[in-house]
Amino acid sequence: MENLNDLLYILIYARGKSLKDNEAIPTKIHLQKEIFLLQRRYPFTELNHKYNFIPLYYGPFSKEVAIDLNKGIDSGLISCSNGILLTPNGFKYASEIWNSFNEDYRKIAIQIKDEFNRMDTEQLINYVYDHYPKFAKKSALKKENVDNYFNTFWTENQLSDDYFVEIVRKSRENSAENSY
């Protein structure tokens, strides 16, 4: 593998359930999670150059993946109009990368895309949280994280229950006034 972004291009190039090369990846969240999962499957675990993932609001996130995606879009190799897929120039570029990888790597890329592209975003995030719980610790989807955030905000700003009741009362008044 010559470049770190080769992983990005082979994943986008890989076929999924449609059995067509360059099947669109539904969302940027899917792209992040699928590359994360790709790096954790043999033989990809053996590569020295990996994207660095940190736990963020929707699980593992790599700033490098986001940067490489934007570079691909800016250079006209990747399109995000109907999911994430390669442009004709991107397809040609990625096919050269694809052909430089051995069959074991290509099979795993196809398996990842086939298995996870078909999941909706919530299913995919839950799968990652179940299998890699360390990456769920900052999740915006976990009730205890949201509760902790608001409790900390409440305490740091020395807000009282009376203040909250007053905000709700004013909000209701404004809603009633604006509903006519």
Steps between C-alpha positions, in 0.01 A plus 500: 500500500660822386268756658277501802208614284527176299266350762243768425516435127489121515201509734306736275605298193395165651169345403235445761160335492435636149800299372610807302835668557477850645177438691418823683569516871178647650640759743819649640423315823496173303832589339663572836367180659575278200862616481526455877370142466715433193816585695404246765473202265792286393699561276439874543607472865851431369538833318729754663315807375160521663253778548491616861151474652381666819169459683266783408127573506399219263779255575842471338601802294816568302595853408729354231207318334303827492799687355565233235132496405500879456821485294339235279192719453711810429711314244192367321567135583211455746139616486258532790185582305325161549707340769879483480629361172776540249476726197615350166852640563485372858391157379803480269731616781351258754504204261880530480520492880249212514703293253820558700347328807501122526180295502486468882481878541241536227279228652497670840418840346206340317383322818511822703308696239247221443433452870489859622380706202160335528454597865325823586707750696356403839565129443857570391574721800348243736711225340818702555399587858426134577830375358723796595348650817806717567394710199155567649626690803429846349190397309225756462262207467559361848258643754755506781739711288226752421393503867861554612544783252189685619574434868850641457367799305233555768757489782772704327253777420342487845151462360212433737183300455308830526696633203402195294132535596511869396654412160229240434226748603636770265535249218137396537388864506698574182354191332147603591558855370649376172236237434238755391 
